[in-house]
Amino acid sequence: MKVPIELVKELREKTGLGVMDCKKALEEAEGNMDKAIEILKRKGVKISEKKAGRKTKEGLIGAYVHLDGKIGVLVEVNCETDFVAKTDDFKELVKNLALQIAATSPLWIDRESVPENVIEEKKKEIEEEFKDKPKDVIEKIVSGKMEEFFKEKVLLEQPFIKDENITIKDYLTSKIAKLGENIRIKRFVRFEIGE
């Protein structure tokens, strides 16, 4: 199927990926925009997984100050080369991550960073709240409430503030696919007056 250039352009604007990648995805999806986005997302995940083991020694520290100096964020994002760290795409990623952290107050980067005692405490709290329910129902409630907890408190699990349809992990994966390097959020700190 020959894909109209307008469709390729539209997909490229939505994803920020290269013309050839967008064209191939649209051809595979037979012109269906949603299917093409899903194809590109899967491809991005594969690329991300391949690059996950590569060392990230370069990068940037992003800073963001909000509300007349009442909230401040520092975030360190690493990549493989200085060349990528200097690109507008990488700078945009770092800036958007700082904005995300300022807006949503995550406590951890990923699920693996959440201390086991915090997880156990949260589960007990939920179980106590619903102790009158049957055991199998409590298990389902705990599972659902823990997912909500992770979405709220874990940066990579949060919906991206600029596009609620994707998570920060999806956003990061798309940048890895586009820039062709492993990218890692190393650490962040969020300051708020009065906290």
C-alpha positions in Angstrom: 0.0 0.0 0.0 1.3 3.4 -0.9 0.9 5.7 2.1 0.1 9.4 1.5 2.9 11.8 2.5 0.3 13.7 4.7 -0.2 10.6 6.8 3.5 10.1 7.2 3.9 13.8 8.2 1.1 13.5 10.7 2.5 10.4 12.3 6.0 12.0 12.4 4.5 15.0 14.2 2.7 12.8 16.7 5.7 10.6 17.5 8.8 12.6 16.7 10.3 9.6 14.9 12.0 9.4 11.6 10.2 9.6 8.2 11.2 6.1 7.1 10.1 4.6 10.5 6.7 6.3 10.2 6.3 5.3 6.6 7.1 1.6 7.3 4.7 1.6 10.3 1.9 3.1 8.2 2.5 0.6 5.4 2.4 -2.3 7.9 -0.8 -0.8 9.5 -2.3 -0.3 6.0 -2.8 3.4 6.7 -4.4 3.0 10.1 -2.9 5.8 12.4 -3.6 4.1 15.7 -2.2 0.7 14.6 0.9 2.5 13.2 1.5 4.2 16.6 1.1 0.8 18.3 3.7 -0.7 15.9 6.1 2.1 16.6 5.5 1.8 20.4 6.4 -2.0 20.2 9.4 -1.2 18.1 10.5 1.4 20.6 10.2 -1.1 23.5 12.4 -3.6 21.6 15.0 -0.9 20.9 14.8 0.2 24.5 15.3 -3.4 25.7 18.3 -3.9 23.4 20.0 -0.8 24.7 19.2 -1.2 28.4 22.5 -2.8 29.3 24.7 -0.1 27.7 26.5 2.3 29.9 25.2 5.8 30.4 28.1 8.1 31.4 26.9 11.3 29.8 23.8 13.4 30.2 22.4 16.5 31.7 21.1 17.8 35.0 17.8 19.7 34.5 16.5 22.3 36.9 13.1 23.7 37.1 11.7 26.3 39.5 7.9 27.0 39.7 5.4 29.2 41.5 7.6 32.2 42.3 10.3 30.0 43.7 8.1 27.8 45.9 8.8 24.5 44.1 12.2 23.4 42.7 13.4 20.3 40.9 16.8 18.9 40.0 16.9 15.8 37.8 19.8 13.9 36.4 19.2 12.1 33.1 22.0 10.0 31.6 22.7 8.9 28.0 25.6 7.2 26.3 27.3 10.1 24.4 27.8 13.8 24.8 26.5 14.2 21.2 23.0 13.0 22.2 23.1 15.0 25.5 23.5 18.2 23.4 20.5 17.5 21.1 17.3 19.4 21.4 15.3 16.2 21.9 17.4 15.1 24.9 17.2 18.6 26.4 13.4 18.6 25.9 13.2 15.2 27.6 15.1 16.5 30.7 13.0 19.6 30.8 9.7 17.6 30.6 10.9 15.2 33.3 11.7 18.2 35.6 8.2 19.6 34.9 6.6 16.2 35.6 8.4 15.9 38.9 7.4 19.4 39.9 3.7 18.8 39.0 3.2 15.3 40.4 5.7 14.8 43.3 6.8 11.3 42.7 8.9 9.6 45.4 10.7 7.0 43.4 12.0 6.5 39.8 10.8 2.9 39.3 9.0 0.1 41.3 12.3 -1.5 42.1 13.3 1.6 44.1 10.2 1.5 46.4 11.5 0.0 49.7 9.9 -3.4 50.6 8.8 -2.1 54.0 6.8 0.8 52.3 5.1 -1.8 50.0 4.2 -4.1 53.0 3.0 -1.1 55.1 0.7 0.1 52.2 -0.7 -3.4 51.7 -1.5 -3.8 55.4 -3.2 -0.4 55.4 -5.4 -1.4 52.5 -6.1 -4.8 54.0 -7.1 -3.2 57.3 -9.4 -0.8 55.5 -11.3 -3.6 53.7 -10.9 -6.3 56.4 -14.7 -7.0 56.4 -14.6 -8.2 52.8 -13.9 -11.9 51.7 -10.2 -12.8 51.4 -10.3 -13.2 47.6 -12.0 -9.8 47.3 -9.4 -8.2 49.6 -6.6 -9.6 47.4 -8.1 -8.0 44.3 -8.6 -4.7 46.1 -5.0 -4.7 47.4 -3.7 -5.4 43.9 -5.8 -2.6 42.3 -4.9 -0.1 45.1 -1.2 -1.0 44.8 -1.4 -0.2 41.1 -2.9 3.2 41.9 -0.2 3.8 44.5 2.6 3.0 42.0 0.9 5.3 39.3 0.9 8.1 41.8 4.3 7.7 43.5 6.6 6.1 40.9 7.8 8.4 38.2 8.0 5.9 35.3 4.5 4.6 36.1 2.9 8.1 36.1 0.8 9.3 33.2 2.8 12.0 31.3 1.4 15.4 32.1 1.6 16.5 28.5 -0.1 13.4 27.1 -2.2 11.4 29.6 -2.4 8.5 27.1 1.2 7.5 27.8 3.3 6.9 30.9 6.6 8.4 31.6 8.1 5.0 30.8 6.4 5.1 27.3 7.7 8.7 26.8 11.3 7.7 27.8 11.1 4.6 25.5 10.1 6.7 22.5 13.1 9.0 23.1 15.4 6.0 23.3 14.0 4.7 20.0 14.4 8.2 18.4 17.8 9.0 19.7 19.2 5.5 19.4 20.9 5.4 22.8 20.2 4.0 26.2 18.8 6.8 28.4 18.3 6.5 32.2 16.8 8.7 34.8 19.5 8.5 37.4 18.1 10.6 40.3 15.9 13.5 41.2 15.1 15.8 44.1 12.0 18.0 44.5 11.9 20.9 47.0 8.8 22.6 48.1 8.7 25.5 50.6 7.0 24.4 53.8 7.7 20.6 53.3 
